[in-house]
């Protein structure tokens, strides 16, 4: 079920959106925080109910894909039902090249934390200004 | 086998209506999946809960990813369970460095009416993968009782 939902920066392929009725199973987009640190991006995603074995994170053609499967079986006799856990899926287009081999991911208390360091060639370089 | 009981049917209908109204007032359209997508700050009650029961227990399941486990606090009084805790905001050096900020953060508290008295000495709570699961054994007086029939 790995289609593309965002266009890669070089525009080489087109978007195929998933159709709810044809998808293998239902999924939702997890809420995320994305912020920049000195040498890369940090992505935090709330994926409650998913554990490390059902998690699939990849960067391909400048597109970050987060996919998480939850194994959840609601109990019988509900008195109140406000949520339902389904699988998570979300894609992002990354603005710059990341160092794919240095990506780190950790999962704590249902929150996925991804660190995406920039590739060495796109890191800002400090230029010394000479005064004469 | 059960016989048709108009009063039970009415009770069922009432429950059905309650559920529909619940869904409407919680901002969710009936028929759509109950999303795990968490609402923004203050949009509605937090955390979302599922409540189940069996013969001996009531189970409360709360959707609360990213809560600091040592801030989780459960209190029980009367027949009301109160869940509170804090979800810390990410440590970001400056607000400008945000590209997206969709995850709500902060302190929360929510009370849930359970409807049955609980044996509060035996309550168990676990927090795993962002889900808080509370098992509340019903008080002896609230459990259904088997009555032996003696044949005379």
Interface residues (C-beta under 8 A of the other chain):
Chain A: X26 X28 X29 X30 X31 X32 X33 X34 X35 X36 X37 X41 X42 X44 X46 X47 X48 X49 X50 X51 X70 X74 X75 X76 X77 X78 X79 X80 X81 X82 X83 X84 X85 X86 X88 X109 X110 X111
Chain B: X22 X26 X33 X34 X35 X36 X37 X38 X48 X49 X50 X51 X52 X53 X54 X58 X59 X63 X64 X65 X66 X67 X69 X90 X92 X93 X97 X98 X99 X100 X101 X102 X103 X104 X112 X115 X127 X129 X130 X131
